[in-house]
């Protein structure tokens, strides 16, 4: 929540909600993006000009992004192709899990088929991408065909609205995105990594509760990004911040990327560690590689 400062007359404005999005750039970076509103326009602006794959949770705010443009002003070029949507099988599985817990046989059947899909894909990540692509077509494509054939047949069976209807509806509406991982061997079946990275925000907000303004929330998003990316690369965030703050006054601005968590271990190995240990003093900047 955003808690604005007092107005000139001393009165206070009501609190309003803001939203954090988390974006994982392959295995390199974790970005937290603050947006005042959870809308299609905000999402389209975040990914302006991006034309690759985006794996998301099928929230309606992404629909305009995957269709093309939420607004013509949000894209650099009118002919830019939209990003390709990649579905999340964990979100699909969750709906069948809910149905299975309530003892619906259809939920249990769907759950078992999705688990079979994950079990078949897991060992393939030990293989080179080219080999993984071939084996996915051989092993996973038949499981997908069987699952969606079963889901379509079950959806035609008259039944009251409920957990089974929700699970089947989600799967069939998302059939294209859920199949898309077959297009590229780098694509995963789920976006659990982004869910894990957003969890500290969902739990931590109970402690810090408010930001003073949009600017404060944006600054927090930058810090969240650095901390999460440090964890991604096996760095201790506190040690990273201590070192980077120490060397930053001496570092050329055009080379700040070398100070990012992705490159920090390599950069630190080239520094004079005796200089780095001192609380103050000159830092010798190594030449660029």
HUJO-V406649 format. One record per helix or strand of 3 or more residues. SS is the DSSP state (H for helix, E for strand). FROM is the first residue (numbers start at 0). TO is the last residue. If there is no record, write none. Layout:
# HUJO-V406649
ss=[SS,SS]
from=[FROM,FROM]
to=[TO,TO]
This chain:
# HUJO-V406649
ss=[E,E,H,E,H,H,E,H,H,H,H,H,H,H,H,H,H,H]
from=[18,28,39,52,59,71,83,88,104,128,162,174,191,213,236,252,260,272]
to=[24,34,45,54,66,73,85,100,125,154,172,181,207,231,247,258,267,276]
